[in-house]
């Protein structure tokens, strides 16, 4: 049994030994009630491994793909490379002058990548 499971088992032992008081348990261990109740729903006293954290389930099912064309991305990168001192607003105005319609946040995301 790993440390994470042991910690959660201690939560439920404390919970049972203190009159099944969830709020007291949360304050004692410094956890949110939402977290406690989520794990309480999963907890099976006969099977402590039910408290294992399944990291696969945390991953998003789908990631949004950018709908910005490769040509536009290349234009933004080229402008930023040639003029690193330019602000997002200056890049935005220059791109709009070239007929490219993007928001400042989209430009920032492209540069950040």
PDB file as gemmi writes it, atoms N, CA and C in Angstrom:
CRYST1    1.000    1.000    1.000  90.00  90.00  90.00 P 1                      
ATOM      1  N   UNK A   1       0.856  -1.171   0.000  1.00  0.00           N  
ATOM      2  CA  UNK A   1       0.000   0.000   0.000  1.00  0.00           C  
ATOM      3  C   UNK A   1       0.905   1.239   0.000  1.00  0.00           C  
ATOM      4  N   UNK A   2       0.667   2.164  -0.923  1.00  0.00           N  
ATOM      5  CA  UNK A   2       1.520   3.353  -0.995  1.00  0.00           C  
ATOM      6  C   UNK A   2       1.073   4.414   0.018  1.00  0.00           C  
ATOM      7  N   UNK A   3       1.886   5.451   0.156  1.00  0.00           N  
ATOM      8  CA  UNK A   3       1.638   6.495   1.160  1.00  0.00           C  
ATOM      9  C   UNK A   3       0.330   7.242   0.915  1.00  0.00           C  
ATOM     10  N   UNK A   4      -0.009   7.451  -0.348  1.00  0.00           N  
ATOM     11  CA  UNK A   4      -1.238   8.165  -0.682  1.00  0.00           C  
ATOM     12  C   UNK A   4      -2.466   7.398  -0.186  1.00  0.00           C  
ATOM     13  N   UNK A   5      -2.465   6.095  -0.375  1.00  0.00           N  
ATOM     14  CA  UNK A   5      -3.591   5.267   0.080  1.00  0.00           C  
ATOM     15  C   UNK A   5      -3.644   5.256   1.608  1.00  0.00           C  
ATOM     16  N   UNK A   6      -2.485   5.120   2.252  1.00  0.00           N  
ATOM     17  CA  UNK A   6      -2.436   5.121   3.722  1.00  0.00           C  
ATOM     18  C   UNK A   6      -3.012   6.422   4.292  1.00  0.00           C  
ATOM     19  N   UNK A   7      -2.664   7.543   3.654  1.00  0.00           N  
ATOM     20  CA  UNK A   7      -3.152   8.844   4.108  1.00  0.00           C  
ATOM     21  C   UNK A   7      -4.682   8.882   4.043  1.00  0.00           C  
ATOM     22  N   UNK A   8      -5.245   8.378   2.960  1.00  0.00           N  
ATOM     23  CA  UNK A   8      -6.705   8.406   2.797  1.00  0.00           C  
ATOM     24  C   UNK A   8      -7.386   7.427   3.751  1.00  0.00           C  
ATOM     25  N   UNK A   9      -6.745   6.302   4.013  1.00  0.00           N  
ATOM     26  CA  UNK A   9      -7.303   5.348   4.985  1.00  0.00           C  
ATOM     27  C   UNK A   9      -7.355   6.014   6.356  1.00  0.00           C  
ATOM     28  N   UNK A  10      -6.311   6.801   6.704  1.00  0.00           N  
ATOM     29  CA  UNK A  10      -6.319   7.522   7.985  1.00  0.00           C  
ATOM     30  C   UNK A  10      -7.481   8.509   8.047  1.00  0.00           C  
ATOM     31  N   UNK A  11      -7.804   9.143   6.911  1.00  0.00           N  
ATOM     32  CA  UNK A  11      -8.965  10.041   6.883  1.00  0.00           C  
ATOM     33  C   UNK A  11     -10.214   9.302   7.333  1.00  0.00           C  
ATOM     34  N   UNK A  12     -10.434   8.117   6.763  1.00  0.00           N  
ATOM     35  CA  UNK A  12     -11.664   7.387   7.036  1.00  0.00           C  
ATOM     36  C   UNK A  12     -11.661   6.743   8.414  1.00  0.00           C  
ATOM     37  N   UNK A  13     -10.480   6.380   8.932  1.00  0.00           N  
ATOM     38  CA  UNK A  13     -10.398   5.896  10.313  1.00  0.00           C  
ATOM     39  C   UNK A  13     -10.757   7.012  11.277  1.00  0.00           C  
ATOM     40  N   UNK A  14     -10.208   8.204  11.037  1.00  0.00           N  
ATOM     41  CA  UNK A  14     -10.524   9.361  11.869  1.00  0.00           C  
ATOM     42  C   UNK A  14     -12.016   9.670  11.777  1.00  0.00           C  
ATOM     43  N   UNK A  15     -12.557   9.617  10.585  1.00  0.00           N  
ATOM     44  CA  UNK A  15     -13.979   9.877  10.335  1.00  0.00           C  
ATOM     45  C   UNK A  15     -14.857   8.925  11.147  1.00  0.00           C  
ATOM     46  N   UNK A  16     -14.530   7.639  11.117  1.00  0.00           N  
ATOM     47  CA  UNK A  16     -15.322   6.634  11.849  1.00  0.00           C  
ATOM     48  C   UNK A  16     -15.160   6.800  13.359  1.00  0.00           C  
ATOM     49  N   UNK A  17     -13.948   7.121  13.821  1.00  0.00           N  
ATOM     50  CA  UNK A  17     -13.665   7.229  15.257  1.00  0.00           C  
ATOM     51  C   UNK A  17     -14.167   8.527  15.877  1.00  0.00           C  
ATOM     52  N   UNK A  18     -14.580   9.469  15.074  1.00  0.00           N  
ATOM     53  CA  UNK A  18     -15.058  10.757  15.580  1.00  0.00           C  
ATOM     54  C   UNK A  18     -16.506  11.014  15.195  1.00  0.00           C  
ATOM     55  N   UNK A  19     -17.307   9.989  15.314  1.00  0.00           N  
ATOM     56  CA  UNK A  19     -18.751  10.132  15.129  1.00  0.00           C  
ATOM     57  C   UNK A  19     -19.170  10.417  13.708  1.00  0.00           C  
ATOM     58  N   UNK A  20     -18.380   9.981  12.752  1.00  0.00           N  
ATOM     59  CA  UNK A  20     -18.671  10.159  11.328  1.00  0.00           C  
ATOM     60  C   UNK A  20     -18.916  11.636  10.994  1.00  0.00           C  
ATOM     61  N   UNK A  21     -18.062  12.489  11.553  1.00  0.00           N  
ATOM     62  CA  UNK A  21     -18.158  13.918  11.355  1.00  0.00           C  
ATOM     63  C   UNK A  21     -17.208  14.323  10.222  1.00  0.00           C  
ATOM     64  N   UNK A  22     -17.768  14.523   9.044  1.00  0.00           N  
ATOM     65  CA  UNK A  22     -16.957  14.816   7.858  1.00  0.00           C  
ATOM     66  C   UNK A  22     -16.280  16.180   7.966  1.00  0.00           C  
ATOM     67  N   UNK A  23     -16.983  17.175   8.483  1.00  0.00           N  
ATOM     68  CA  UNK A  23     -16.410  18.524   8.577  1.00  0.00           C  
ATOM     69  C   UNK A  23     -15.220  18.552   9.537  1.00  0.00           C  
ATOM     70  N   UNK A  24     -15.331  17.842  10.642  1.00  0.00           N  
ATOM     71  CA  UNK A  24     -14.225  17.752  11.596  1.00  0.00           C  
ATOM     72  C   UNK A  24     -13.029  17.062  10.935  1.00  0.00           C  
ATOM     73  N   UNK A  25     -13.299  16.014  10.197  1.00  0.00           N  
ATOM     74  CA  UNK A  25     -12.229  15.284   9.488  1.00  0.00           C  
ATOM     75  C   UNK A  25     -11.541  16.199   8.485  1.00  0.00           C  
ATOM     76  N   UNK A  26     -12.313  16.953   7.751  1.00  0.00           N  
ATOM     77  CA  UNK A  26     -11.743  17.866   6.746  1.00  0.00           C  
ATOM     78  C   UNK A  26     -10.874  18.927   7.404  1.00  0.00           C  
ATOM     79  N   UNK A  27     -11.365  19.498   8.512  1.00  0.00           N  
ATOM     80  CA  UNK A  27     -10.562  20.509   9.213  1.00  0.00           C  
ATOM     81  C   UNK A  27      -9.286  19.892   9.783  1.00  0.00           C  
ATOM     82  N   UNK A  28      -9.412  18.703  10.346  1.00  0.00           N  
ATOM     83  CA  UNK A  28      -8.257  18.044  10.967  1.00  0.00           C  
ATOM     84  C   UNK A  28      -7.145  17.760   9.948  1.00  0.00           C  
ATOM     85  N   UNK A  29      -7.523  17.306   8.761  1.00  0.00           N  
ATOM     86  CA  UNK A  29      -6.532  16.939   7.749  1.00  0.00           C  
ATOM     87  C   UNK A  29      -6.263  18.047   6.733  1.00  0.00           C  
ATOM     88  N   UNK A  30      -7.015  19.138   6.816  1.00  0.00           N  
ATOM     89  CA  UNK A  30      -6.790  20.260   5.904  1.00  0.00           C  
ATOM     90  C   UNK A  30      -7.184  19.958   4.471  1.00  0.00           C  
ATOM     91  N   UNK A  31      -8.297  19.258   4.316  1.00  0.00           N  
ATOM     92  CA  UNK A  31      -8.789  18.936   2.971  1.00  0.00           C  
ATOM     93  C   UNK A  31     -10.157  19.571   2.775  1.00  0.00           C  
ATOM     94  N   UNK A  32     -10.553  19.738   1.535  1.00  0.00           N  
ATOM     95  CA  UNK A  32     -11.867  20.329   1.276  1.00  0.00           C  
ATOM     96  C   UNK A  32     -12.944  19.246   1.418  1.00  0.00           C  
ATOM     97  N   UNK A  33     -14.145  19.636   1.812  1.00  0.00           N  
ATOM     98  CA  UNK A  33     -15.245  18.670   1.902  1.00  0.00           C  
ATOM     99  C   UNK A  33     -15.528  17.998   0.559  1.00  0.00           C  
ATOM    100  N   UNK A  34     -15.390  18.751  -0.539  1.00  0.00           N  
ATOM    101  CA  UNK A  34     -15.616  18.155  -1.859  1.00  0.00           C  
ATOM    102  C   UNK A  34     -14.656  16.985  -2.087  1.00  0.00           C  
ATOM    103  N   UNK A  35     -13.390  17.189  -1.735  1.00  0.00           N  
ATOM    104  CA  UNK A  35     -12.390  16.133  -1.888  1.00  0.00           C  
ATOM    105  C   UNK A  35     -12.750  14.940  -1.015  1.00  0.00           C  
ATOM    106  N   UNK A  36     -13.095  15.214   0.245  1.00  0.00           N  
ATOM    107  CA  UNK A  36     -13.433  14.121   1.167  1.00  0.00           C  
ATOM    108  C   UNK A  36     -14.604  13.300   0.647  1.00  0.00           C  
ATOM    109  N   UNK A  37     -15.669  13.986   0.249  1.00  0.00           N  
ATOM    110  CA  UNK A  37     -16.858  13.256  -0.207  1.00  0.00           C  
ATOM    111  C   UNK A  37     -16.615  12.509  -1.512  1.00  0.00           C  
ATOM    112  N   UNK A  38     -15.760  13.053  -2.376  1.00  0.00           N  
ATOM    113  CA  UNK A  38     -15.436  12.346  -3.623  1.00  0.00           C  
ATOM    114  C   UNK A  38     -14.735  11.018  -3.300  1.00  0.00           C  
ATOM    115  N   UNK A  39     -13.772  11.076  -2.363  1.00  0.00           N  
ATOM    116  CA  UNK A  39     -13.062   9.842  -1.993  1.00  0.00           C  
ATOM    117  C   UNK A  39     -13.949   8.919  -1.167  1.00  0.00           C  
ATOM    118  N   UNK A  40     -14.856   9.488  -0.374  1.00  0.00           N  
ATOM    119  CA  UNK A  40     -15.769   8.663   0.425  1.00  0.00           C  
ATOM    120  C   UNK A  40     -16.670   7.819  -0.483  1.00  0.00           C  
ATOM    121  N   UNK A  41     -17.078   8.418  -1.582  1.00  0.00           N  
ATOM    122  CA  UNK A  41     -17.925   7.700  -2.542  1.00  0.00           C  
ATOM    123  C   UNK A  41     -17.173   6.503  -3.148  1.00  0.00           C  
ATOM    124  N   UNK A  42     -15.866   6.657  -3.343  1.00  0.00           N  
ATOM    125  CA  UNK A  42     -15.067   5.595  -3.960  1.00  0.00           C  
ATOM    126  C   UNK A  42     -14.582   4.549  -2.961  1.00  0.00           C  
ATOM    127  N   UNK A  43     -14.554   4.909  -1.677  1.00  0.00           N  
ATOM    128  CA  UNK A  43     -13.920   4.069  -0.665  1.00  0.00           C  
ATOM    129  C   UNK A  43     -14.700   2.788  -0.382  1.00  0.00           C  
ATOM    130  N   UNK A  44     -13.975   1.675  -0.426  1.00  0.00           N  
ATOM    131  CA  UNK A  44     -14.505   0.367  -0.050  1.00  0.00           C  
ATOM    132  C   UNK A  44     -13.637  -0.146   1.098  1.00  0.00           C  
ATOM    133  N   UNK A  45     -14.191  -0.228   2.330  1.00  0.00           N  
ATOM    134  CA  UNK A  45     -13.375  -0.645   3.480  1.00  0.00           C  
ATOM    135  C   UNK A  45     -12.728  -2.026   3.307  1.00  0.00           C  
ATOM    136  N   UNK A  46     -13.334  -2.883   2.518  1.00  0.00           N  
ATOM    137  CA  UNK A  46     -12.778  -4.216   2.273  1.00  0.00           C  
ATOM    138  C   UNK A  46     -11.620  -4.184   1.277  1.00  0.00           C  
ATOM    139  N   UNK A  47     -11.536  -3.098   0.503  1.00  0.00           N  
ATOM    140  CA  UNK A  47     -10.529  -2.998  -0.545  1.00  0.00           C  
ATOM    141  C   UNK A  47      -9.858  -1.621  -0.491  1.00  0.00           C  
ATOM    142  N   UNK A  48      -8.790  -1.479   0.334  1.00  0.00           N  
ATOM    143  CA  UNK A  48      -8.131  -0.178   0.446  1.00  0.00           C  
ATOM    144  C   UNK A  48      -7.561   0.339  -0.883  1.00  0.00           C  
ATOM    145  N   UNK A  49      -7.302  -0.550  -1.808  1.00  0.00           N  
ATOM    146  CA  UNK A  49      -6.767  -0.099  -3.096  1.00  0.00           C  
ATOM    147  C   UNK A  49      -7.811   0.698  -3.896  1.00  0.00           C  
ATOM    148  N   UNK A  50      -9.061   0.725  -3.407  1.00  0.00           N  
ATOM    149  CA  UNK A  50     -10.079   1.556  -4.057  1.00  0.00           C  
ATOM    150  C   UNK A  50      -9.736   3.040  -3.903  1.00  0.00           C  
ATOM    151  N   UNK A  51      -8.798   3.352  -2.999  1.00  0.00           N  
ATOM    152  CA  UNK A  51      -8.372   4.731  -2.787  1.00  0.00           C  
ATOM    153  C   UNK A  51      -7.168   5.106  -3.647  1.00  0.00           C  
ATOM    154  N   UNK A  52      -6.759   4.200  -4.517  1.00  0.00           N  
ATOM    155  CA  UNK A  52      -5.635   4.499  -5.407  1.00  0.00           C  
ATOM    156  C   UNK A  52      -6.064   5.573  -6.401  1.00  0.00           C  
ATOM    157  N   UNK A  53      -5.174   6.502  -6.646  1.00  0.00           N  
ATOM    158  CA  UNK A  53      -5.470   7.598  -7.569  1.00  0.00           C  
ATOM    159  C   UNK A  53      -5.189   7.129  -8.986  1.00  0.00           C  
ATOM    160  N   UNK A  54      -6.230   7.064  -9.792  1.00  0.00           N  
ATOM    161  CA  UNK A  54      -6.078   6.635 -11.173  1.00  0.00           C  
ATOM    162  C   UNK A  54      -5.777   7.858 -12.028  1.00  0.00           C  
ATOM    163  N   UNK A  55      -4.507   8.085 -12.290  1.00  0.00           N  
ATOM    164  CA  UNK A  55      -4.093   9.290 -13.011  1.00  0.00           C  
ATOM    165  C   UNK A  55      -4.568   9.287 -14.463  1.00  0.00           C  
ATOM    166  N   UNK A  56      -4.920   8.136 -14.996  1.00  0.00           N  
ATOM    167  CA  UNK A  56      -5.422   8.085 -16.371  1.00  0.00           C  
ATOM    168  C   UNK A  56      -6.731   8.854 -16.504  1.00  0.00           C  
ATOM    169  N   UNK A  57      -7.557   8.819 -15.460  1.00  0.00           N  
ATOM    170  CA  UNK A  57      -8.867   9.471 -15.530  1.00  0.00           C  
ATOM    171  C   UNK A  57      -8.796  10.985 -15.435  1.00  0.00           C  
ATOM    172  N   UNK A  58      -7.627  11.516 -15.069  1.00  0.00           N  
ATOM    173  CA  UNK A  58      -7.497  12.960 -14.961  1.00  0.00           C  
ATOM    174  C   UNK A  58      -7.244  13.613 -16.308  1.00  0.00           C  
ATOM    175  N   UNK A  59      -6.738  12.830 -17.227  1.00  0.00           N  
ATOM    176  CA  UNK A  59      -6.379  13.383 -18.528  1.00  0.00           C  
ATOM    177  C   UNK A  59      -7.637  13.750 -19.304  1.00  0.00           C  
ATOM    178  N   UNK A  60      -7.649  14.896 -19.954  1.00  0.00           N  
ATOM    179  CA  UNK A  60      -8.839  15.258 -20.732  1.00  0.00           C  
ATOM    180  C   UNK A  60      -9.094  14.256 -21.854  1.00  0.00           C  
ATOM    181  N   UNK A  61     -10.341  14.029 -22.127  1.00  0.00           N  
ATOM    182  CA  UNK A  61     -10.704  13.077 -23.182  1.00  0.00           C  
ATOM    183  C   UNK A  61     -10.317  13.616 -24.559  1.00  0.00           C  
ATOM    184  N   UNK A  62     -10.564  14.909 -24.765  1.00  0.00           N  
ATOM    185  CA  UNK A  62     -10.230  15.531 -26.045  1.00  0.00           C  
ATOM    186  C   UNK A  62      -9.530  16.848 -25.794  1.00  0.00           C  
ATOM    187  N   UNK A  63      -8.555  17.139 -26.602  1.00  0.00           N  
ATOM    188  CA  UNK A  63      -7.897  18.435 -26.552  1.00  0.00           C  
ATOM    189  C   UNK A  63      -8.322  19.238 -27.773  1.00  0.00           C  
ATOM    190  N   UNK A  64      -8.601  20.508 -27.557  1.00  0.00           N  
ATOM    191  CA  UNK A  64      -8.991  21.369 -28.659  1.00  0.00           C  
ATOM    192  C   UNK A  64      -7.811  21.597 -29.584  1.00  0.00           C  
ATOM    193  N   UNK A  65      -8.053  21.478 -30.856  1.00  0.00           N  
ATOM    194  CA  UNK A  65      -7.004  21.750 -31.825  1.00  0.00           C  
ATOM    195  C   UNK A  65      -7.183  23.163 -32.366  1.00  0.00           C  
ATOM    196  N   UNK A  66      -6.064  23.798 -32.632  1.00  0.00           N  
ATOM    197  CA  UNK A  66      -6.090  25.161 -33.138  1.00  0.00           C  
ATOM    198  C   UNK A  66      -6.641  25.166 -34.569  1.00  0.00           C  
ATOM    199  N   UNK A  67      -7.452  26.155 -34.861  1.00  0.00           N  
ATOM    200  CA  UNK A  67      -7.967  26.273 -36.222  1.00  0.00           C  
ATOM    201  C   UNK A  67      -7.276  27.417 -36.974  1.00  0.00           C  
ATOM    202  N   UNK A  68      -6.118  27.833 -36.454  1.00  0.00           N  
ATOM    203  CA  UNK A  68      -5.328  28.881 -37.105  1.00  0.00           C  
ATOM    204  C   UNK A  68      -4.438  28.211 -38.144  1.00  0.00           C  
ATOM    205  N   UNK A  69      -4.466  28.743 -39.350  1.00  0.00           N  
ATOM    206  CA  UNK A  69      -3.722  28.099 -40.436  1.00  0.00           C  
ATOM    207  C   UNK A  69      -2.216  28.176 -40.189  1.00  0.00           C  
ATOM    208  N   UNK A  70      -1.509  27.232 -40.761  1.00  0.00           N  
ATOM    209  CA  UNK A  70      -0.056  27.160 -40.626  1.00  0.00           C  
ATOM    210  C   UNK A  70       0.597  28.415 -41.204  1.00  0.00           C  
ATOM    211  N   UNK A  71       0.051  28.913 -42.293  1.00  0.00           N  
ATOM    212  CA  UNK A  71       0.584  30.123 -42.920  1.00  0.00           C  
ATOM    213  C   UNK A  71       0.500  31.319 -41.969  1.00  0.00           C  
ATOM    214  N   UNK A  72      -0.619  31.441 -41.263  1.00  0.00           N  
ATOM    215  CA  UNK A  72      -0.804  32.528 -40.300  1.00  0.00           C  
ATOM    216  C   UNK A  72       0.170  32.383 -39.140  1.00  0.00           C  
ATOM    217  N   UNK A  73       0.326  31.169 -38.653  1.00  0.00           N  
ATOM    218  CA  UNK A  73       1.269  30.905 -37.555  1.00  0.00           C  
ATOM    219  C   UNK A  73       2.677  31.306 -37.987  1.00  0.00           C  
ATOM    220  N   UNK A  74       3.045  30.945 -39.195  1.00  0.00           N  
ATOM    221  CA  UNK A  74       4.380  31.289 -39.693  1.00  0.00           C  
ATOM    222  C   UNK A  74       4.565  32.800 -39.812  1.00  0.00           C  
ATOM    223  N   UNK A  75       3.517  33.500 -40.242  1.00  0.00           N  
ATOM    224  CA  UNK A  75       3.589  34.967 -40.344  1.00  0.00           C  
ATOM    225  C   UNK A  75       3.838  35.593 -38.971  1.00  0.00           C  
ATOM    226  N   UNK A  76       3.086  35.129 -37.979  1.00  0.00           N  
ATOM    227  CA  UNK A  76       3.221  35.666 -36.625  1.00  0.00           C  
ATOM    228  C   UNK A  76       4.630  35.410 -36.097  1.00  0.00           C  
ATOM    229  N   UNK A  77       5.119  34.181 -36.265  1.00  0.00           N  
ATOM    230  CA  UNK A  77       6.456  33.842 -35.772  1.00  0.00           C  
ATOM    231  C   UNK A  77       7.540  34.652 -36.471  1.00  0.00           C  
ATOM    232  N   UNK A  78       7.379  34.833 -37.766  1.00  0.00           N  
ATOM    233  CA  UNK A  78       8.371  35.589 -38.533  1.00  0.00           C  
ATOM    234  C   UNK A  78       8.402  37.051 -38.074  1.00  0.00           C  
ATOM    235  N   UNK A  79       7.208  37.644 -37.918  1.00  0.00           N  
ATOM    236  CA  UNK A  79       7.140  39.032 -37.449  1.00  0.00           C  
ATOM    237  C   UNK A  79       7.782  39.181 -36.071  1.00  0.00           C  
ATOM    238  N   UNK A  80       7.489  38.257 -35.160  1.00  0.00           N  
ATOM    239  CA  UNK A  80       8.031  38.339 -33.805  1.00  0.00           C  
ATOM    240  C   UNK A  80       9.547  38.130 -33.814  1.00  0.00           C  
ATOM    241  N   UNK A  81      10.011  37.245 -34.687  1.00  0.00           N  
ATOM    242  CA  UNK A  81      11.449  36.996 -34.780  1.00  0.00           C  
ATOM    243  C   UNK A  81      12.170  38.232 -35.318  1.00  0.00           C  
ATOM    244  N   UNK A  82      11.584  38.879 -36.325  1.00  0.00           N  
ATOM    245  CA  UNK A  82      12.197  40.067 -36.933  1.00  0.00           C  
ATOM    246  C   UNK A  82      12.079  41.309 -36.044  1.00  0.00           C  
ATOM    247  N   UNK A  83      11.040  41.326 -35.189  1.00  0.00           N  
ATOM    248  CA  UNK A  83      10.788  42.497 -34.339  1.00  0.00           C  
ATOM    249  C   UNK A  83      10.464  42.033 -32.913  1.00  0.00           C  
ATOM    250  N   UNK A  84      11.443  41.497 -32.160  1.00  0.00           N  
ATOM    251  CA  UNK A  84      11.160  40.960 -30.820  1.00  0.00           C  
ATOM    252  C   UNK A  84      10.683  42.022 -29.822  1.00  0.00           C  
ATOM    253  N   UNK A  85      10.966  43.284 -30.107  1.00  0.00           N  
ATOM    254  CA  UNK A  85      10.576  44.349 -29.177  1.00  0.00           C  
ATOM    255  C   UNK A  85       9.117  44.762 -29.342  1.00  0.00           C  
ATOM    256  N   UNK A  86       8.452  44.336 -30.386  1.00  0.00           N  
ATOM    257  CA  UNK A  86       7.069  44.722 -30.636  1.00  0.00           C  
ATOM    258  C   UNK A  86       6.135  44.083 -29.613  1.00  0.00           C  
ATOM    259  N   UNK A  87       5.133  44.838 -29.236  1.00  0.00           N  
ATOM    260  CA  UNK A  87       4.109  44.334 -28.317  1.00  0.00           C  
ATOM    261  C   UNK A  87       3.080  43.518 -29.098  1.00  0.00           C  
ATOM    262  N   UNK A  88       2.198  42.867 -28.371  1.00  0.00           N  
ATOM    263  CA  UNK A  88       1.124  42.100 -29.011  1.00  0.00           C  
ATOM    264  C   UNK A  88       0.237  43.033 -29.834  1.00  0.00           C  
ATOM    265  N   UNK A  89       0.011  44.234 -29.294  1.00  0.00           N  
ATOM    266  CA  UNK A  89      -0.853  45.176 -29.993  1.00  0.00           C  
ATOM    267  C   UNK A  89      -0.232  45.602 -31.328  1.00  0.00           C  
ATOM    268  N   UNK A  90       1.058  45.858 -31.322  1.00  0.00           N  
ATOM    269  CA  UNK A  90       1.752  46.262 -32.548  1.00  0.00           C  
ATOM    270  C   UNK A  90       1.709  45.109 -33.563  1.00  0.00           C  
ATOM    271  N   UNK A  91       1.945  43.879 -33.074  1.00  0.00           N  
ATOM    272  CA  UNK A  91       1.855  42.711 -33.966  1.00  0.00           C  
ATOM    273  C   UNK A  91       0.441  42.592 -34.542  1.00  0.00           C  
ATOM    274  N   UNK A  92      -0.543  42.787 -33.676  1.00  0.00           N  
ATOM    275  CA  UNK A  92      -1.946  42.685 -34.088  1.00  0.00           C  
ATOM    276  C   UNK A  92      -2.265  43.702 -35.185  1.00  0.00           C  
ATOM    277  N   UNK A  93      -1.847  44.944 -34.997  1.00  0.00           N  
ATOM    278  CA  UNK A  93      -2.123  45.995 -35.981  1.00  0.00           C  
ATOM    279  C   UNK A  93      -1.427  45.694 -37.306  1.00  0.00           C  
ATOM    280  N   UNK A  94      -0.178  45.233 -37.225  1.00  0.00           N  
ATOM    281  CA  UNK A  94       0.581  44.897 -38.433  1.00  0.00           C  
ATOM    282  C   UNK A  94      -0.080  43.742 -39.181  1.00  0.00           C  
ATOM    283  N   UNK A  95      -0.490  42.719 -38.454  1.00  0.00           N  
ATOM    284  CA  UNK A  95      -1.140  41.555 -39.085  1.00  0.00           C  
ATOM    285  C   UNK A  95      -2.478  41.957 -39.702  1.00  0.00           C  
ATOM    286  N   UNK A  96      -3.226  42.803 -39.012  1.00  0.00           N  
ATOM    287  CA  UNK A  96      -4.505  43.256 -39.569  1.00  0.00           C  
ATOM    288  C   UNK A  96      -4.279  44.039 -40.857  1.00  0.00           C  
ATOM    289  N   UNK A  97      -3.174  44.778 -40.918  1.00  0.00           N  
ATOM    290  CA  UNK A  97      -2.822  45.507 -42.138  1.00  0.00           C  
ATOM    291  C   UNK A  97      -2.514  44.566 -43.289  1.00  0.00           C  
ATOM    292  N   UNK A  98      -2.053  43.353 -42.953  1.00  0.00           N  
ATOM    293  CA  UNK A  98      -1.764  42.339 -43.978  1.00  0.00           C  
ATOM    294  C   UNK A  98      -2.981  41.474 -44.278  1.00  0.00           C  
ATOM    295  N   UNK A  99      -4.106  41.771 -43.632  1.00  0.00           N  
ATOM    296  CA  UNK A  99      -5.327  41.015 -43.898  1.00  0.00           C  
ATOM    297  C   UNK A  99      -5.504  39.778 -43.030  1.00  0.00           C  
ATOM    298  N   UNK A 100      -4.712  39.648 -41.976  1.00  0.00           N  
ATOM    299  CA  UNK A 100      -4.829  38.507 -41.061  1.00  0.00           C  
ATOM    300  C   UNK A 100      -5.683  38.926 -39.873  1.00  0.00           C  
ATOM    301  N   UNK A 101      -6.737  38.175 -39.613  1.00  0.00           N  
ATOM    302  CA  UNK A 101      -7.637  38.501 -38.518  1.00  0.00           C  
ATOM    303  C   UNK A 101      -7.399  37.545 -37.352  1.00  0.00           C  
ATOM    304  N   UNK A 102      -6.718  38.039 -36.316  1.00  0.00           N  
ATOM    305  CA  UNK A 102      -6.447  37.268 -35.103  1.00  0.00           C  
ATOM    306  C   UNK A 102      -6.655  38.165 -33.896  1.00  0.00           C  
ATOM    307  N   UNK A 103      -6.896  37.566 -32.750  1.00  0.00           N  
ATOM    308  CA  UNK A 103      -6.961  38.336 -31.512  1.00  0.00           C  
ATOM    309  C   UNK A 103      -5.563  38.399 -30.898  1.00  0.00           C  
ATOM    310  N   UNK A 104      -5.388  39.325 -29.970  1.00  0.00           N  
ATOM    311  CA  UNK A 104      -4.096  39.454 -29.288  1.00  0.00           C  
ATOM    312  C   UNK A 104      -3.782  38.177 -28.500  1.00  0.00           C  
ATOM    313  N   UNK A 105      -4.801  37.562 -27.922  1.00  0.00           N  
ATOM    314  CA  UNK A 105      -4.561  36.337 -27.145  1.00  0.00           C  
ATOM    315  C   UNK A 105      -4.132  35.182 -28.058  1.00  0.00           C  
ATOM    316  N   UNK A 106      -4.658  35.135 -29.273  1.00  0.00           N  
ATOM    317  CA  UNK A 106      -4.230  34.095 -30.222  1.00  0.00           C  
ATOM    318  C   UNK A 106      -2.776  34.309 -30.621  1.00  0.00           C  
ATOM    319  N   UNK A 107      -2.407  35.555 -30.827  1.00  0.00           N  
ATOM    320  CA  UNK A 107      -1.017  35.867 -31.165  1.00  0.00           C  
ATOM    321  C   UNK A 107      -0.112  35.452 -30.010  1.00  0.00           C  
ATOM    322  N   UNK A 108      -0.540  35.759 -28.788  1.00  0.00           N  
ATOM    323  CA  UNK A 108       0.249  35.393 -27.614  1.00  0.00           C  
ATOM    324  C   UNK A 108       0.429  33.872 -27.522  1.00  0.00           C  
ATOM    325  N   UNK A 109      -0.644  33.122 -27.743  1.00  0.00           N  
ATOM    326  CA  UNK A 109      -0.547  31.655 -27.690  1.00  0.00           C  
ATOM    327  C   UNK A 109       0.406  31.116 -28.747  1.00  0.00           C  
ATOM    328  N   UNK A 110       0.377  31.703 -29.931  1.00  0.00           N  
ATOM    329  CA  UNK A 110       1.277  31.263 -31.005  1.00  0.00           C  
ATOM    330  C   UNK A 110       2.724  31.517 -30.596  1.00  0.00           C  
ATOM    331  N   UNK A 111       2.997  32.684 -30.057  1.00  0.00           N  
ATOM    332  CA  UNK A 111       4.366  33.039 -29.659  1.00  0.00           C  
ATOM    333  C   UNK A 111       4.816  32.192 -28.480  1.00  0.00           C  
ATOM    334  N   UNK A 112       3.903  31.933 -27.585  1.00  0.00           N  
ATOM    335  CA  UNK A 112       4.227  31.147 -26.385  1.00  0.00           C  
ATOM    336  C   UNK A 112       4.635  29.723 -26.745  1.00  0.00           C  
ATOM    337  N   UNK A 113       4.012  29.189 -27.786  1.00  0.00           N  
ATOM    338  CA  UNK A 113       4.353  27.826 -28.226  1.00  0.00           C  
ATOM    339  C   UNK A 113       5.774  27.826 -28.706  1.00  0.00           C  
TER     340      UNK A 113                                                      
END                                                                             
